[in-house]
Amino acid sequence: MFNRAVSRLSRKRPPSEINDNDSKPSSSNQSLNGTTRWATSLENLLEDPDGVKRFREFLKKEFSEENVLFWLACEDFKKIQDKKQMQKKANEIYMTFLSSKASYQVNVEGQSRLDESILEQPHPLMFQKLQDQIFNLMKYDSYSRFLKSDVFLTLKQTEEQEENSPDAQTAAKRASRIYNT
């Protein structure tokens, strides 16, 4: 029973994915293209592999790539079922992001830091509090700067130009004629 509850909790979805009928995200969000969808929420950005790639590139320039790497590592960690793999990954996350000697140390509040002894009994949500802190740090700091960055604005402009190009409009008209005959 405990394992089932932990499994349900580890699949906790961001607010953007929760809707009345508890199915997939709304179709209006799914129909939005890259940058338009990324601009609606950090959750949408993190769900898109290309969005994560572009966000990482931006964070790398800002010397804070470790935040998204930690968040992604925690997401992968929650999916692990095997205890030995979980313990190995927990140690890896700790040594990479949380230890005082970490190569990609994340900036979390002192009282939130994990005691190394917790690594002996890992569980899927052991990093949740720290992951939430980093998510909020990204959401209210890095993400808003990303949306104003040259990287994002250039991508958005390119996307808009492609959507408004005569070729795109012609293809849309052809598709419309094919499906509406």
Order of alpha helices (4+ residues) and beta strands (2+ residues): alpha-alpha-alpha-alpha-alpha-alpha-alpha-alpha-alpha-alpha-alpha
